[in-house]
Structure formats: structure tokens, C-alpha cells
Amino acid sequence: MRQAQVTRNTLETQISVNINLDGTGKAVLETGVPFLDHMLDQIARHGMMDIEINAKGDLHIDAHHTVEDIGITLGQAFKQAAGDKKGLRRYGHAYVPLDEALSRVVIDLSGRPGLELNIGFTRACIGEFDVDLVNEFFQGFVNHALVTLHIDNLSGKNAHHQAETVFKAFGRALRMAVENDPGAAGIIPSTKGTL
């Protein structure tokens, strides 16, 4: 089973993440940031992976450290669960609509961190959630999962819909990238021989 458990403790946050890449889409989330819980649930459900996250952070300041550190810890757990990437498809992509909003996410399990994020959010906050934290989450994830990630919101007028299409597409792209490729069993999908 492709699973991992990671705990990360700092003076700002205490976070534990369990991930199973071969799960059923189940999420158990206690981050203290309700909108983030909603988005993480999309990753689990549409990525068909089980994710359990427990986080305690300095939310009396704001959600920045908590959201960023969850991205970091989830990235560490994902990297560990993906292992040496032998036999995996490596690349994943998805387009996801939600009413007027449409987003595209493309991922490469490249072994190199890179993020291109293009979302023109139509407002600064979704409820109490600062939309700038979407970038912080994904930057933390790619830096520690060591993946290249391109995120483009292609249309949208409702900021909640914009964010939700991004996280759903991210889950779908992850699901595709970690699928076993029957034609490449036991082979690392790189001409370098390593990822």
C-alpha cells in the first residue's frame, strides 16, 4: 500500500498527515480552517485517496501559517507515499468546471519543485478565507512533494467556484499521475532513470 504518515511541529503549527494513495476518497480533516477543510475534501474525493489531517496553528493571528504548513506536510507525505515512482504514469491533468468557473491543472512528478499559478480571484476573501492562501498552500505542497504544478483558472465569476474547480482538478490530476502504468511496470518514467 502506498501510504505515509508525517508529523511536523513548529512554534507556529503542529500538524499530522496520513495519506493513502490507493484509498477510496475518504477525508478526516480538523484544520481549524473550515474553507480549507472543504477544499482538502475535494482533493481526497476526486483524487480517490484517503487523507487525514489534524492541525493546530496560530489562528489567533491568521490562517497563513496553518494553511502553508498543511501544504508543506501534505507534500512531504505525498512524496513519501509515491516512493521511487516506478511504474507510475508520472503526468496528470484535468479540466474541471463548476457552473461558470473552469480550471485546468497539470502535474509532473518530476522530482523538481515548480509552481505556475494563474487565478484571477474575483474577490479577496471567500468567507473568512484569504484567497492569497491558495498560493501558499500549493507553494508549500510543490516545494516538499517535489512536483511541477501548473494551475490555470480559465474562467469564473464566483471566487468559491474558482477555488473549488482548482482543488477538484488538482485531485483528479494527482489521481492520474500516481496511477500504475501497465506498460511500464517496474520502470521509472524518466530517461534519467530517476525522479
C-alpha positions in Angstrom: 0.0 0.0 0.0 1.2 3.5 -0.9 0.8 5.2 2.4 2.6 7.7 4.6 2.3 9.4 7.9 4.1 12.7 8.6 4.1 14.9 11.7 5.5 18.4 11.6 5.8 20.6 14.7 7.0 24.2 14.8 6.4 27.1 17.2 3.5 28.2 14.9 1.8 24.9 14.0 1.5 21.2 14.9 0.4 19.1 12.0 -0.1 15.4 11.4 -1.0 14.0 8.0 -1.9 10.4 7.0 -2.3 9.7 3.3 -3.2 6.6 1.3 -2.8 7.0 -2.5 -4.9 3.8 -3.0 -7.8 4.9 -0.9 -11.5 5.4 -1.5 -11.7 9.2 -1.3 -12.2 9.5 2.4 -11.1 12.6 4.3 -10.9 13.2 8.0 -10.0 16.9 8.5 -9.5 19.0 11.5 -7.5 22.0 10.4 -9.4 24.9 12.2 -9.8 26.5 8.8 -13.3 25.4 7.5 -12.9 26.5 3.9 -9.6 24.7 3.6 -11.2 21.6 5.0 -13.8 21.9 2.2 -11.0 22.1 -0.4 -8.9 19.3 1.1 -12.1 17.1 0.9 -12.2 17.8 -2.8 -8.6 16.6 -3.2 -9.4 13.3 -1.4 -12.7 12.7 -3.1 -11.6 13.5 -6.6 -8.1 12.1 -6.2 -9.5 8.8 -4.8 -7.0 8.9 -1.9 -7.6 8.8 1.8 -6.3 11.9 3.6 -6.4 12.5 7.4 -5.1 15.9 8.6 -5.1 17.2 12.1 -3.7 20.7 12.6 -3.4 23.2 15.4 -2.0 26.6 14.4 -1.7 30.2 15.5 -5.2 31.0 14.1 -5.4 33.9 16.6 -3.0 35.7 14.2 -4.5 34.5 10.9 -4.6 31.3 8.9 -1.4 31.9 6.9 1.0 29.6 8.9 -1.6 26.9 9.2 -2.5 26.7 5.5 1.1 26.9 4.3 2.3 24.3 6.8 -0.5 21.9 5.9 0.6 22.3 2.2 4.2 21.5 3.3 3.2 18.5 5.4 0.8 17.1 2.8 3.6 17.5 0.2 6.1 15.6 2.4 3.5 12.8 2.9 2.7 12.6 -0.8 6.4 12.3 -1.7 6.9 9.6 0.8 3.8 7.6 -0.3 4.7 7.9 -4.0 8.1 6.3 -3.3 10.5 5.8 -6.2 7.7 6.3 -8.7 8.4 3.1 -10.6 5.6 2.1 -12.9 3.6 5.4 -12.4 2.2 7.5 -15.2 4.1 10.5 -13.8 2.0 13.1 -15.6 -1.6 14.0 -14.8 -4.0 16.6 -16.0 -7.6 17.6 -15.5 -10.1 20.2 -16.6 -13.0 20.7 -14.1 -16.0 23.0 -14.4 -18.4 24.3 -11.8 -21.2 26.4 -13.3 -19.4 29.4 -14.8 -15.9 28.5 -13.5 -13.4 26.3 -15.3 -9.9 25.3 -14.2 -7.1 23.3 -15.6 -4.4 21.6 -13.5 -1.4 19.8 -15.0 1.2 18.0 -12.8 4.5 16.3 -13.3 6.0 14.1 -10.6 9.3 15.5 -11.8 11.4 15.5 -8.6 11.7 19.3 -9.1 9.6 21.9 -7.4 7.8 24.3 -9.7 4.6 26.2 -9.4 2.8 28.3 -12.1 -0.5 29.5 -10.6 -2.8 31.8 -12.5 -6.1 32.5 -10.7 -7.7 35.9 -11.0 -9.9 35.6 -8.0 -12.9 37.9 -8.2 -12.7 38.9 -4.5 -10.1 38.9 -1.8 -11.9 36.6 0.7 -14.2 33.6 0.5 -16.0 34.0 3.7 -13.1 34.5 6.1 -10.6 32.7 3.9 -8.0 34.9 2.3 -7.6 33.8 -1.3 -3.8 34.6 -1.2 -3.5 31.4 0.9 -4.4 29.2 -2.1 -0.9 30.1 -3.5 0.7 29.5 -0.1 -0.9 26.0 0.1 0.2 25.0 -3.3 3.7 26.5 -3.0 4.2 24.6 0.2 3.0 21.4 -1.4 5.2 21.6 -4.5 8.3 22.6 -2.6 8.1 19.4 -0.5 6.4 16.9 -2.8 9.0 17.9 -5.5 6.5 18.2 -8.3 5.9 20.7 -11.1 2.4 22.0 -11.0 0.6 24.3 -13.4 -2.8 25.7 -12.3 -4.9 27.9 -14.5 -8.4 29.2 -13.7 -9.7 29.7 -17.2 -13.0 31.4 -16.3 -15.1 32.2 -13.3 -17.1 35.0 -11.6 -17.7 33.3 -8.2 -14.5 33.0 -6.1 -15.7 29.9 -4.3 -16.4 28.2 -7.7 -12.9 29.3 -8.9 -11.2 27.8 -5.9 -13.3 24.6 -5.9 -12.6 23.9 -9.6 -8.9 24.3 -8.9 -8.8 21.8 -5.9 -11.1 19.3 -7.7 -8.8 19.4 -10.8 -5.8 19.1 -8.6 -7.2 15.9 -7.1 -8.0 14.5 -10.5 -4.6 15.3 -11.9 -2.9 13.7 -8.8 -5.0 10.6 -9.3 -3.9 10.3 -12.9 -0.2 10.9 -12.2 0.0 8.2 -9.5 -1.9 5.6 -11.5 0.1 2.5 -12.3 1.0 2.3 -16.0 0.6 -1.3 -17.1 3.0 -0.9 -20.0 5.8 0.5 -17.7 5.7 -1.8 -14.7 8.8 -1.5 -12.6 10.2 1.3 -14.8 11.0 4.8 -13.6 9.2 7.1 -16.1 12.3 9.2 -17.0 15.2 8.9 -19.4 17.4 9.9 -16.5 16.5 6.7 -14.6 15.5 8.6 -11.5 12.9 11.2 -10.4 
